């Protein structure tokens, strides 16, 4: 029974270290995902593309609405 105590303590210490490592990995993953999915950051990065799509949609909608009332 006394022989298993040092072995058990070593296993508990190893489990603690692995939990700490897992916790740190999850924290890093969470911050990485939050940074990638940040709407303000993405809007800043892809502003030209977003503006182009918005302009095309606006012009298309204007053309359709104008076509309805022109006839």
N, C-alpha and C positions, 0 to 999 in steps of 0.2 A: 504494500500500500504506500509506503514512503517512497518507493522507486517511481511511482506514477505521479507524485506531486511535482517534481521538477519538470517532468515531461508535460504534465497538464498546465503548469505555469508557462512553459515555453509556447505551448499551443494557444493559450489565452493571449499572450503577448503578441504572437503572430496574427491572431484574429483581430486584435485591437489595431495593429498597424495596417492591416488590410482594410478595415472599416474606415480608418482615417484616409487612406489613399483613395478609396472609392468615393468618400465624401468630397475630397478635393477634386477628383476627376469630374464628379457631377456638377460641382460648383463652376468649374471651368467650362463644361459643356453648356450649362445654363446661360452663362454670360456670353458665350460665343453665339448661341442661338438667338438670344435677345438682341445682340448687336446686328446679326444678319437680318432679322425681321423688323428692325426699327423703321417705322414708316417715314419718319422725318429724314433719316439717313438715306433711305431708298429713293425718296422723292428728290433729294439733292443730287444723288448719283445719276438718276435717270430722268432728270428734268427735261432735256431736249426731246427725248422720246415721248414722254408724257405730254408735253406741250404740243408736239406734232399730232399725236392722236387726238387730243382735245380740239385742235384747230380743224382737223379733217372732219370730226364728228359735228362740230359747230357749223361748218360750212355746208355739210350734207343736210343737216337739219334745217338750216336756213333755206337751202335750195328746195327741199321738199315742201316746207311751209309756204314759201313764196310761190311754188308751182300750184299749190292748192288754191290760193287766193288770186292768182293771176288770171285764171280762166274765168 
